[in-house]
Amino acid sequence: MNRKMISLLIIIVILLIIGYQKLQQPDQPDHVQQPVSVDSSSQITLLFPEDRFPETGKHIKDAIASGESAVCTIDRDEADENRKESLKGIPTKKGYDRDEWPMAMCAEGGFGADIEYISPSDNRGAGSWVSNQLEKYENGTQVHFIVK
């Protein structure tokens, strides 16, 4: 084997080792911090991208500023009931979604949640984004939202 071939093989082996090491590390997006143990539950911080979902981001910030919780304790089992309670008596408005904070999937959601009319694309995009970020976390995980 000539020197070029040996060098190429060494580079390939190094790249394979690096790739294998990356596969061994948990896939964690930059906007979610690893959970830390807190009294047998988990707590994470989620950086919500206001630049991608400006209406939802503004609503979250305004609701928190007016006294709503910045922490969402995941409780998917009660989401449908929480949504019914939070939207009870809030009429639909053509061309808008009723956004709730805390979200229905949060134990803190439900009756008394802050409701804002926002565009469907912003609301649904934000909901899908949050759902994707939190899908691997169990009920009981506390999520501290920071709108950035």
GINORJO-V584398 format. One record per helix or strand. SS is the DSSP state (~ for helix, > for strand). FROM is the first residue (numbers start at 1). TO is the last residue. If there is no record, write none. Layout:
ss	from	to
SS	FROM	TO
SS	FROM	TO
//
This chain:
ss	from	to
~	3	24
>	32	32
>	36	38
>	41	48
~	54	65
>	71	74
~	76	87
>	97	101
>	106	106
>	114	118
~	120	134
>	142	147
//
